[in-house]
Amino acid sequence: MRFAFPFCSIAGCAVAALALLAPIAVTPSRAQTGQGDQHAALAPGAKSEAARPDADKPAAIEADAANQQPGVAAKAFDKVRQVAKSASDIFHRVPCQQPKGVPSSTGSLPHVAAKLAAGKPVVIIAFGSSSTEGYGSSAPQFTYPNRLAGQLRRQYPSADITVLNRGKGGEDAPEMMARLQTEVIDVHPDMVIWQVGTNAVLRNLDPSETAKQVEDGVARLQASGADVVLVDPQYSPRVTERPESARGMVKLLGRIAALRHVGIFPRFEVMRDWHERQAIPINDFVTADGLHMNDWGYACFAQLLGDDIIRSVGAIKIGVNVPGDVRTYRPM
């Protein structure tokens, strides 16, 4: 898994803020270099004062240090707030809109919706390959599972919601099936979001074998009591350069979802709508490798998926008990 880190995480900035508030007697680490050394270095006078017993420090120096610390702390915590704001404001550049003409519902999610409506603890597992793991995001907190977790926790602040990332780059159905039991079923999740099929297209895997493995995996997940949502391949240059295979995989996953009465998030059509109808340049939601989504792409994907889950919970709360085998999404 590769991440670029143009910003520090909120936790990292907080640690930096605390470091700035450390007692002046602490010796700077030799690992600090460049500008960090310039900010960490002590003035000669301050160094000699740090070496003296506290009782010998002039009261004026102590008072001056006390007066300076609030300003330093304020600047550090301002940085924390700025990083948090940059994460939440990602849609100011390009709004995340619900695609028109693309079925948006993942279908009924009776198990996870009922538990969220009742305020019970919920475990959701994001299962898949590199676009679940988060390749292409600038930091771990910007992967789609973490974005989804944040959205659901804001919507249900009193709920105990856990979203586990079980993505592993380069895998498809054969490798995922090998770890389905230990990494997913044995955790007893309430919901599994299974992103699959992209690497099958890129690796030219036998579609019939992929279909058998995914159908078997969905059946095992259902038997464990979890709601299941399949996620089909992304609309990106590396995928669309194989148009027949890509369309075939989208239809294959749609047929399995219909057969097993589970939800499906039509990522391929959603991303195509971004580009073709909303006129968003490919580079605005796909990284330079022509395959993986970037921060905006992951954020909008998570937002739309989270909206579907929230709608399902709302239906449960108002007494609309939709049977688990009813799906509002019709496969293409």
C-alpha positions as CSV (number, residue, x, y, z in Angstrom):
1,M,0.0,0.0,0.0
2,R,1.4,3.4,-1.0
3,F,0.4,6.7,0.3
4,A,1.6,10.3,-0.3
5,F,1.4,12.5,2.7
6,P,1.1,16.2,1.7
7,F,-0.5,17.0,5.0
8,C,0.1,15.6,8.5
9,S,-2.8,13.7,10.0
10,I,-4.9,15.3,12.7
11,A,-3.3,13.1,15.3
12,G,0.2,13.9,13.9
13,C,-0.5,17.6,14.1
14,A,-1.7,17.3,17.6
15,V,1.5,15.5,18.6
16,A,3.5,18.3,16.9
17,A,1.5,20.8,18.9
18,L,2.4,19.0,22.2
19,A,6.1,18.9,21.1
20,L,6.1,22.6,20.7
21,L,4.8,22.9,24.3
22,A,7.6,20.7,25.7
23,P,9.8,22.2,28.5
24,I,12.6,24.3,27.2
25,A,15.2,22.1,28.9
26,V,14.5,19.2,26.6
27,T,17.4,18.6,24.1
28,P,16.4,18.6,20.4
29,S,16.7,15.3,18.7
30,R,19.6,14.8,16.2
31,A,17.1,13.4,13.8
32,Q,15.7,16.8,13.2
33,T,17.2,18.5,10.1
34,G,16.9,21.5,7.9
35,Q,14.2,23.9,9.0
36,G,13.2,21.7,11.8
37,D,16.6,22.3,13.4
38,Q,16.2,26.0,13.0
39,H,12.9,26.0,14.8
40,A,14.1,23.5,17.5
41,A,17.4,25.2,18.3
42,L,17.7,27.2,21.5
43,A,19.3,30.6,21.8
44,P,22.6,30.5,23.7
45,G,21.1,32.3,26.6
46,A,18.2,30.0,26.8
47,K,20.5,27.0,26.7
48,S,22.6,28.2,29.7
49,E,19.4,28.9,31.6
50,A,18.2,25.4,30.9
51,A,21.3,23.9,32.4
52,R,20.8,25.7,35.7
53,P,18.7,24.4,38.6
54,D,15.1,25.7,38.5
55,A,15.6,27.7,41.6
56,D,18.3,29.8,39.9
57,K,16.1,30.8,36.9
58,P,15.2,34.5,36.9
59,A,11.5,35.0,37.4
60,A,11.4,37.2,34.3
61,I,12.6,34.4,32.1
62,E,10.0,32.0,33.4
63,A,7.3,34.6,33.0
64,D,8.4,35.3,29.5
65,A,8.3,31.6,28.6
66,A,4.8,31.3,30.1
67,N,3.6,34.3,28.1
68,Q,5.0,32.9,24.8
69,Q,3.6,29.3,25.1
70,P,-0.1,30.2,24.5
71,G,0.8,31.8,21.2
72,V,2.8,28.8,20.0
73,A,0.0,26.5,21.1
74,A,-2.6,28.5,19.3
75,K,-0.6,28.4,16.1
76,A,-0.1,24.6,16.4
77,F,-3.8,23.9,17.0
78,D,-4.7,26.3,14.2
79,K,-2.7,24.0,11.9
80,V,-4.7,21.0,13.3
81,R,-8.0,22.8,12.5
82,Q,-6.7,23.7,9.0
83,V,-5.9,20.1,8.2
84,A,-9.3,18.9,9.5
85,K,-11.0,21.6,7.4
86,S,-9.0,20.6,4.2
87,A,-10.3,17.1,4.7
88,S,-13.9,18.1,5.1
89,D,-13.9,20.7,2.3
90,I,-12.7,18.4,-0.5
91,F,-16.1,18.8,-2.3
92,H,-15.6,22.6,-2.5
93,R,-13.5,22.0,-5.6
94,V,-15.9,19.6,-7.3
95,P,-19.3,18.9,-5.7
96,C,-20.2,15.2,-5.2
97,Q,-23.6,14.9,-6.9
98,Q,-25.9,11.9,-7.1
99,P,-25.7,10.7,-10.7
100,K,-28.9,11.1,-12.7
101,G,-30.2,8.0,-14.4
102,V,-27.9,5.7,-12.5
103,P,-29.7,3.5,-9.9
104,S,-28.2,4.7,-6.5
105,S,-29.6,2.2,-4.1
106,T,-27.6,-0.7,-2.8
107,G,-31.0,-2.4,-2.0
108,S,-32.3,-3.4,1.4
109,L,-29.8,-3.7,4.2
110,P,-32.1,-5.1,6.9
111,H,-29.4,-6.4,9.3
112,V,-27.1,-3.4,9.6
113,A,-30.0,-1.0,9.3
114,A,-31.9,-2.5,12.1
115,K,-28.9,-2.5,14.4
116,L,-28.1,1.1,13.6
117,A,-31.7,2.1,14.1
118,A,-31.6,0.4,17.5
119,G,-28.3,2.0,18.5
120,K,-26.5,-1.4,18.7
121,P,-22.8,-1.8,17.9
122,V,-22.2,-2.4,14.1
123,V,-19.2,-3.9,12.4
124,I,-18.8,-3.3,8.6
125,I,-16.0,-4.9,6.6
126,A,-14.7,-3.3,3.4
127,F,-13.3,-6.3,1.4
128,G,-11.4,-6.0,-1.8
129,S,-8.2,-5.1,-3.6
130,S,-6.1,-1.9,-3.9
131,S,-9.0,0.5,-4.3
132,T,-10.3,-0.7,-1.0
133,E,-6.9,-0.7,0.6
134,G,-6.6,2.9,-0.5
135,Y,-4.0,3.1,-3.2
136,G,-4.0,6.5,-4.7
137,S,-5.2,8.3,-1.5
138,S,-2.9,10.9,-0.1
139,A,-3.2,9.6,3.5
140,P,-4.9,6.6,5.3
141,Q,-7.7,8.7,6.6
142,F,-8.8,9.5,3.0
143,T,-9.4,5.9,1.9
144,Y,-13.1,5.1,1.2
145,P,-13.6,2.9,4.3
146,N,-12.3,5.6,6.6
147,R,-14.4,8.2,4.8
148,L,-17.5,6.0,5.1
149,A,-16.8,5.4,8.8
150,G,-16.6,9.2,9.4
151,Q,-19.9,9.8,7.6
152,L,-21.8,7.1,9.5
153,R,-20.4,8.3,12.9
154,R,-21.5,11.8,12.1
155,Q,-24.9,10.6,11.2
156,Y,-25.2,8.3,14.3
157,P,-23.0,9.9,17.0
158,S,-24.2,7.7,19.8
159,A,-23.6,4.4,17.8
160,D,-20.6,2.2,18.2
161,I,-19.6,1.9,14.5
162,T,-16.5,-0.1,13.3
163,V,-15.4,-0.1,9.7
164,L,-12.5,-2.5,9.0
165,N,-10.4,-2.3,5.9
166,R,-9.7,-5.7,4.5
167,G,-8.4,-4.5,1.1
168,K,-5.2,-6.0,-0.4
169,G,-3.7,-4.7,-3.6
170,G,-3.4,-6.9,-6.7
171,E,-6.0,-9.5,-5.6
172,D,-9.2,-10.7,-7.2
173,A,-11.7,-13.5,-6.4
174,P,-9.2,-16.4,-6.2
175,E,-7.0,-14.7,-3.6
176,M,-9.9,-13.1,-1.7
177,M,-11.6,-16.4,-1.4
178,A,-8.5,-17.8,0.3
179,R,-8.9,-15.2,3.2
180,L,-12.6,-14.8,3.2
181,Q,-13.1,-17.1,6.3
182,T,-10.3,-15.8,8.5
183,E,-10.4,-12.1,7.6
184,V,-14.1,-11.6,7.1
185,I,-16.5,-14.3,8.2
186,D,-14.7,-15.1,11.5
187,V,-15.1,-11.4,12.5
188,H,-18.9,-11.8,12.4
189,P,-19.6,-8.5,10.5
190,D,-23.0,-7.0,10.1
191,M,-22.3,-5.9,6.6
192,V,-19.6,-6.7,4.0
193,I,-18.9,-4.3,1.1
194,W,-17.1,-6.5,-1.5
195,Q,-15.2,-4.7,-4.2
196,V,-14.1,-7.3,-6.8
197,G,-13.6,-7.8,-10.6
198,T,-11.1,-5.0,-11.6
199,N,-8.0,-7.2,-11.4
200,A,-9.9,-10.0,-13.1
201,V,-10.4,-7.7,-16.1
202,L,-6.7,-6.5,-16.0
203,R,-5.4,-10.1,-15.6
204,N,-7.8,-11.5,-18.2
205,L,-9.1,-14.1,-15.8
206,D,-11.8,-16.6,-16.9
207,P,-15.1,-14.8,-16.2
208,S,-16.9,-18.1,-15.5
209,E,-14.4,-19.0,-12.8
210,T,-14.8,-15.5,-11.3
211,A,-18.5,-15.8,-11.3
212,K,-18.4,-19.2,-9.5
213,Q,-16.0,-17.8,-6.8
214,V,-17.9,-14.6,-6.2
215,E,-21.3,-16.4,-6.0
216,D,-19.8,-18.9,-3.6
217,G,-18.4,-16.1,-1.5
218,V,-21.6,-14.2,-1.4
219,A,-23.5,-17.3,-0.3
220,R,-21.1,-17.9,2.5
221,L,-21.4,-14.3,3.7
222,Q,-25.1,-14.5,3.6
223,A,-25.0,-17.7,5.6
224,S,-23.0,-15.9,8.3
225,G,-25.8,-13.4,8.7
226,A,-24.1,-10.4,7.0
227,D,-25.7,-7.9,4.6
228,V,-23.7,-7.9,1.4
229,V,-23.1,-5.2,-1.2
230,L,-21.0,-5.9,-4.3
231,V,-18.9,-3.1,-5.9
232,D,-18.1,-3.4,-9.5
233,P,-14.9,-2.1,-11.3
234,Q,-14.0,1.5,-11.6
235,Y,-14.4,3.6,-14.7
236,S,-10.8,4.5,-15.4
237,P,-8.5,4.4,-18.5
238,R,-6.8,1.2,-17.6
239,V,-10.2,-0.5,-17.3
240,T,-12.0,1.1,-20.2
241,E,-9.2,0.2,-22.6
242,R,-10.6,-3.3,-22.3
243,P,-14.3,-2.4,-23.0
244,E,-15.7,-5.8,-23.6
245,S,-14.1,-7.3,-20.5
246,A,-15.2,-4.4,-18.4
247,R,-18.8,-4.5,-19.6
248,G,-18.8,-8.2,-19.1
249,M,-17.6,-8.0,-15.5
250,V,-20.2,-5.3,-14.7
251,K,-23.0,-7.5,-16.1
252,L,-21.6,-10.6,-14.4
253,L,-21.6,-9.0,-10.9
254,G,-25.1,-7.6,-11.6
255,R,-26.4,-11.1,-12.4
256,I,-24.9,-12.5,-9.2
257,A,-26.4,-9.7,-7.1
258,A,-29.8,-10.4,-8.6
259,L,-29.5,-14.2,-8.2
260,R,-28.3,-14.0,-4.5
261,H,-30.6,-11.0,-3.7
262,V,-27.9,-8.8,-2.5
263,G,-27.1,-5.1,-3.1
264,I,-24.7,-3.8,-5.7
265,F,-23.1,-0.3,-5.9
266,P,-22.7,0.4,-9.7
267,R,-19.3,2.2,-9.4
268,F,-18.5,1.9,-13.1
269,E,-21.7,3.7,-14.1
270,V,-21.4,6.3,-11.3
271,M,-17.8,7.2,-12.3
272,R,-18.8,7.2,-16.0
273,D,-21.6,9.7,-15.1
274,W,-19.0,11.9,-13.4
275,H,-17.0,12.1,-16.6
276,E,-19.6,12.0,-19.4
277,R,-22.6,13.8,-17.9
278,Q,-21.1,16.0,-15.2
279,A,-18.0,16.8,-17.4
280,I,-15.5,16.2,-14.7
281,P,-12.1,15.5,-16.2
282,I,-10.7,12.0,-15.6
283,N,-7.7,13.4,-13.8
284,D,-10.0,15.0,-11.2
285,F,-11.0,11.6,-9.8
286,V,-8.4,9.2,-11.1
287,T,-4.6,9.2,-10.3
288,A,-1.9,9.5,-12.9
289,D,-1.6,5.7,-13.1
290,G,-4.9,5.7,-15.0
291,L,-6.4,3.1,-12.6
292,H,-6.8,4.1,-9.0
293,M,-9.2,6.7,-7.6
294,N,-7.8,9.8,-5.9
295,D,-8.9,11.6,-2.7
296,W,-11.9,13.2,-4.4
297,G,-12.9,9.9,-6.1
298,Y,-12.8,7.9,-2.9
299,A,-14.6,10.7,-1.0
300,C,-17.5,10.9,-3.4
301,F,-17.7,7.1,-3.7
302,A,-17.9,6.8,0.1
303,Q,-20.5,9.6,0.3
304,L,-22.9,8.0,-2.1
305,L,-22.5,4.6,-0.5
306,G,-23.0,6.1,2.9
307,D,-26.1,7.9,1.7
308,D,-27.6,4.5,0.6
309,I,-26.9,3.0,4.0
310,I,-28.5,6.0,5.8
311,R,-31.6,5.7,3.6
312,S,-32.0,2.1,4.5
313,V,-31.7,2.9,8.2
314,G,-34.3,5.6,7.7
315,A,-36.7,3.2,6.1
316,I,-36.4,0.8,9.1
317,K,-37.0,3.7,11.6
318,I,-40.2,4.7,10.0
319,G,-41.5,1.2,9.9
320,V,-40.8,0.3,6.3
321,N,-39.6,-3.3,6.8
322,V,-38.4,-4.2,3.3
323,P,-37.7,-7.9,2.9
324,G,-34.0,-8.7,2.5
325,D,-34.6,-10.2,-1.0
326,V,-36.0,-7.0,-2.4
327,R,-33.5,-4.9,-4.4
328,T,-34.3,-1.5,-5.9
329,Y,-31.2,-1.7,-8.2
330,R,-31.7,-3.5,-11.5
331,P,-28.5,-4.9,-13.1
332,M,-27.7,-3.6,-16.5
